[in-house]
Amino acid sequence: MTVMENNKEQLKKCQRKRTSSSCYSRINNLDDGCLMHIFSFLSPIPDRFNTALVCHRWNYLACHPRLWLRVDRSVKDLSEPGVFPNIETAVSASRPGDTILIAAGGTHRVANIQINKPLCLVSYPILIVYGGGGN
């Protein structure tokens, strides 16, 4: 066997190893509901947010409305679960510990709103506001 043939053979072996170990992960065998349940235990910022960067499937699951509440005035169909037309409605519907994503663009005016539960309001791309706790 020549040196070139030997190198090609070693390259093929290495590619087979890489394909079988790094591209295949057992966590991806879990169904969407199970993965979403696991993601629900992650802190929204930064863990769940970073999880959404892994791949398209994890992005879809980590950003699913069951895990986040969303204020988005551009959504016409407000029957979509977890989507609200304004901050007040989202805060009212939230549970302690929820994270509310506020869509970028436009102006969200809020006056005299009291937050009596721990919440995280996140406005992309800059502002993170923690509120509540009953004080």
Secondary structure as the mmCIF struct_conf table of DSSP 4:
data_model
#
loop_
_struct_conf.conf_type_id
_struct_conf.id
_struct_conf.beg_label_comp_id
_struct_conf.beg_label_asym_id
_struct_conf.beg_label_seq_id
_struct_conf.end_label_comp_id
_struct_conf.end_label_asym_id
_struct_conf.end_label_seq_id
HELX_RH_AL_P HELX_RH_AL_P1 VAL A 3 SER A 21
TURN_TY1_P TURN_TY1_P1 SER A 22 SER A 22
BEND BEND1 CYS A 23 CYS A 23
HELX_RH_3T_P HELX_RH_3T_P1 ARG A 26 ASN A 29
BEND BEND2 LEU A 30 LEU A 30
HELX_RH_AL_P HELX_RH_AL_P2 ASP A 32 PHE A 39
TURN_TY1_P TURN_TY1_P2 SER A 40 PHE A 41
BEND BEND3 LEU A 42 LEU A 42
HELX_RH_PI_P HELX_RH_PI_P1 PRO A 44 ARG A 48
HELX_RH_AL_P HELX_RH_AL_P3 PHE A 49 THR A 51
TURN_TY1_P TURN_TY1_P3 ALA A 52 LEU A 53
BEND BEND4 VAL A 54 VAL A 54
HELX_RH_AL_P HELX_RH_AL_P4 HIS A 56 ALA A 62
TURN_TY1_P TURN_TY1_P4 CYS A 63 CYS A 63
TURN_TY1_P TURN_TY1_P5 PRO A 65 LEU A 67
STRN STRN1 LEU A 69 VAL A 71
TURN_TY1_P TURN_TY1_P6 ARG A 73 SER A 74
BEND BEND5 LYS A 76 LYS A 76
TURN_TY1_P TURN_TY1_P7 LEU A 78 SER A 79
BEND BEND6 GLU A 80 GLU A 80
TURN_TY1_P TURN_TY1_P8 PRO A 81 GLY A 82
STRN STRN2 VAL A 83 PHE A 84
BEND BEND7 PRO A 85 ASN A 86
HELX_RH_AL_P HELX_RH_AL_P5 ILE A 87 ALA A 93
TURN_TY1_P TURN_TY1_P9 PRO A 96 GLY A 97
STRN STRN3 THR A 99 ILE A 102
BEND BEND8 ALA A 104 GLY A 106
BEND BEND9 ASN A 112 ASN A 112
BEND BEND10 LYS A 117 LYS A 117
STRN STRN4 LEU A 119 SER A 123
BEND BEND11 TYR A 124 ILE A 126
STRN STRN5 ILE A 128 GLY A 131
BEND BEND12 GLY A 133 GLY A 133
#
